[in-house]
Amino acid sequence: MVRGCAGGQERLTLEAQARAFASDISHLLNNTVTSGVRISAVLNRDTGDCWVGRNLTRTNLAPAPVSLSLGRKAPRAYLFVAHILQLDPEGRHLMNTQATFGVYLDEDLEEMAVHYDYIRTPSNPYPEAHLQLSGDSPAFTRLGERAGLESTLGRLHFPVGGRRYRPSLEDLVEFLVVEGFVEAHEGWEDVVRFHRDKFHELQLKAAVRRNPGAAREALEDVDDEEQ
Amino acid sequence: MTPVSNDADVQVATAEEIDTAIKRTLDETGLSFTELKSQAASGRFTSDRARRAWFVVAPVARRG
């Protein structure tokens, strides 16, 4: 199951789609940078709204932080992961309409290092997929001053690929490991690659559906090269 | 160590339970529904807690 849309098979019930989506995240995390994490989902069958995160219940939809640690080791950081799934226009498949991943230094989620947001239909002018960093940038502060703005680094929304080419949770996991911030299970690279390939394949299919002319053109180029 | 299943727990909630969850989130954030919706519309949340709260409230806010 993939992160862009939970409807790989048309006959899956909404519950099955939600379960597959959440299980996929647990599998990714528990085979890379966490141990024993179980992601859950809460579904409103009438509307098709579905919340995905750690330790959700029917009356508590705020995800609990995920400890970034292997086994019983003390965590160096915490991950906040939340997804919103909603019905597609045909009313059959759950699709990912909102996601946020954040890295925090504390379990109370008071000290954030970085977060990524994806909102399929934002109600503001900022990019639907964007990254925000905690910290200061003297250059951005001065740039803001020249424009008469208060543009501290933390207020800026850096665009990261838009709806179709946005980053995935796999990218954040990879970032944390290769930068040496967290330890990872042996073979984590294969797990990241496996899940990311599934996500990219789904995004590619969506891109083709959105622009079949460009897809045909590319396929014709492939045919020409093969002849 | 006991292996932990990756199989997710899925709960089906009623509209009333969702309302309860949203009220709980708003209470913990100290913001009203309208205030949080207004912050989302501007893209400027007064706190990171408010930003995370929006992820709970957004599906319902978009319908209203």
Interface residues (C-beta under 8 A of the other chain):
Chain A: E15 A18 R19 A20 F21 A22 S23 S26 H27 N30 S35 G36 V37 R38 I39 S40 A41 V42 L43 N44 R45 D46 T47 D49 W51 L56 T57 R58 T59 N60 L61 A62 G71 F80 A82 I84 Q86 T97 Q98 T100 G102 L109 M112 H115 D117 I119 T121 P122 S123 N124 P125 Y126 R155 H157
Chain B: M1 V4 S5 N6 D7 A8 D9 V10 Q11 V12 A13 T14 A15 E17 I18 T20 A21 I22 R24 T25 E28 A40 A41 S42 G43 R44 D48 R49 R51 R52 A53 F55 V56 A58 P59 V60 R62 R63
